[in-house]
Amino acid sequence: MGKRRSEADQQVAELLRTAKEAIGLSVAFLSRMDGTVQHLQVVDSSIPLLFPEGARLKQETTFCQAILDGRLPAVIPDVRKHPAAMALPAAKFPRLRSYVSVPVTLSDGTLYGTFCAAGLTTDTGLTLRDKALLGVLASAAAVIIEPGVVEQERRDEITERLVPVLDGRGPVVLLQPIVDLPTGRRVGAEALSRFPAEWGMAPDVVFEQAHSVDLGHRLELLALERAADHLDAVDGYVAMNVSPQTLLTPGFTELLERLPLPRVLLELSEHDQVEDYDALRAVLAGPRAAGMRLAIDDVGAGFSSLRHIVLCAPDVIKLDRSIVDGVSTDPVLSTLVGALVEFAHGNGTLVVAEGVETAQDVEALRGLHVDLAQGWFFGRPGLAADLAPVGLAAVEHAADGFSEDDEQPIAS
């Protein structure tokens, strides 16, 4: 049984059937021309063994290429009357004797391939009207296939960009200090991935793109490996980010088995959906019993975090910067943060504020009894050697005029 057609290819097949029946030839097909090979992408044939869907032909030896080059006319009622056609392989097998072909052109003018009909007998009734019909059907086929072409180009671009990172050591991972808010003393650090600056993309966008081309698990696991490298270089705990999907992979389980779990804070993003909480809890049960702590990240940025919190019973919740930045001057934010703190403390859960940039917000968060904080006020992401030892005050950096959104990714 052949490869199952996509929905787009099935729609094209219906156009081909219309062409074959209207013109009265043995076969109609859509081909994709990649510059060297003609691919018979979709075929509607009365004799499928002679015209198998998926066949690959040397492009320069095909009728279609000869027509595109102008060496043959678009409509050929009798192949035998054209020496250039008779010299081509298809004139000998499968002994084509009539042919009509039109180009398939995408909206930007790019040639995709050809829309053709062919017969094993001559057909003196073939005319330019048949070419015109094929042209209309080819235009309809172009509209159908273009979204898939665009999507494949997107996937190819992302894959090409990611492969050097994946074949290397993965993303650059920097550390940002996490401090005890009442004292400002460092207790841990979050590992943050950074990608080449010329990409111009935030890390979460890169990971999202990687997952969209089935490379997300591999990229996340490499990022976790690089984060784990810092456990030997710094004291305190290291917070590591993972998506629920990657958490359920065997590679993640194998990685955890190699780590000093009491020094790991695993962060699940609020943005990522969890399809199976039972499976997630089962994977985390052993590591949490061995001392690993669980955090729900980005709390306040959406609505799914409350479900994560209720069903995962985390040790830590991390307040998203969107509800932290400006908390000192916004009573709505202050009320929301206060409610989340009360909720968390009522369940024995610590609260970390992310994106802290001003002394005023630090004081407001202290007044709301937030436990821990991180942000440019306490230190930007940097090398492990730049971190203050645990128990010492983190180096304060003036953040006036900056926001974390202004930070450029670090080139690997």
Secondary structure, 3 states (H helix, E strand, C coil): CCCCCCHHHHHHHHHHHHHHHHHCCCEEEEEEECCCEEEEEEEEECCCCCCCCCCEEEHHHCHHHHHHCCCCCCEECCHHHCHHHHCCHHHCCCCCCEEEEEEEECCCCCEEEEEEEEECCCCCCCCHHHHHHHHHHHHHHHHHHHHHHHHHHHHHHHHHHHHHHHHCCCCEEEEEEEEECCCCEEEEEEEEEECCHHHCCCHHHHHHHHHHCCCHHHHHHHHHHHHHHHHHCCCCEEEEEECHHHHCCHHHHHHHCCCCHHHEEEEEECCCCCCCHHHHHHHHHHHHHCCCEEEEEEECCCCHHHHHHHHHCCCEEEECHHHCCCCCCCHHHHHHHHHHHHHHHHCCCEEEECCCCCHHHHHHHHHCCCCEECCCCCCCCECHHHCCCCCCECCCCCCCCCCHHHCCCCCC
